[in-house]
């Protein structure tokens, strides 16, 4: 079984095979390499990562282009960061839902001309927009549709066209379109010229 390196935090720990990060006569420890990848991931450049980690730029570029472990470490670091962001966003979401619930129940806090804080009920439009957004997001979380999609088959389209053509034909036979009466004048066109 190969050894794994884990970050200090047990939750969301990085799991990378140590053997891939060790090099014979290696100058840098696996932890330094991981920190370098994290610095590169955060800054986006080997120059900035070099300043943060005190590892030469050329070494970082070489690792990025040639080291077998670089992509695996990047993937693990990205996953760890995504997990951290997910937890942070979830926390913000809970706070925001509590704030919104308070506003729906008690109203928005506004300042009067005298500087006093008073609660004013939310307007219908504010409630409707908030409700629509929350409902759509809940539907997405549940895997339910957020809108009704009507499927129209080719046959339905053809039937609809047929009805429209029949309606036009009735209007032409009635010699009235959109309330305007007209007379049909029959003319024959031959060789691109009108005949009389």
Secondary structure, 3 states (H helix, E strand, C coil): CCCEECCCCCCCCCCEEHHHHCCCCCCCCHHHHHHHHHHHHHHCCHHHHHHHHCCCHHHHHHHHHHCCCHHHHHHHHHHHHHHHHHHHHHHHHHHHHHHHHHHHHHCEEEECCCCCEEEECCCHHHHHHHHHHHHHHHHHHHCCCCCCCCCCCHHHHHHHHHHHHHHHHHHHHCCEECCEECCCCCCEEECCEEEC
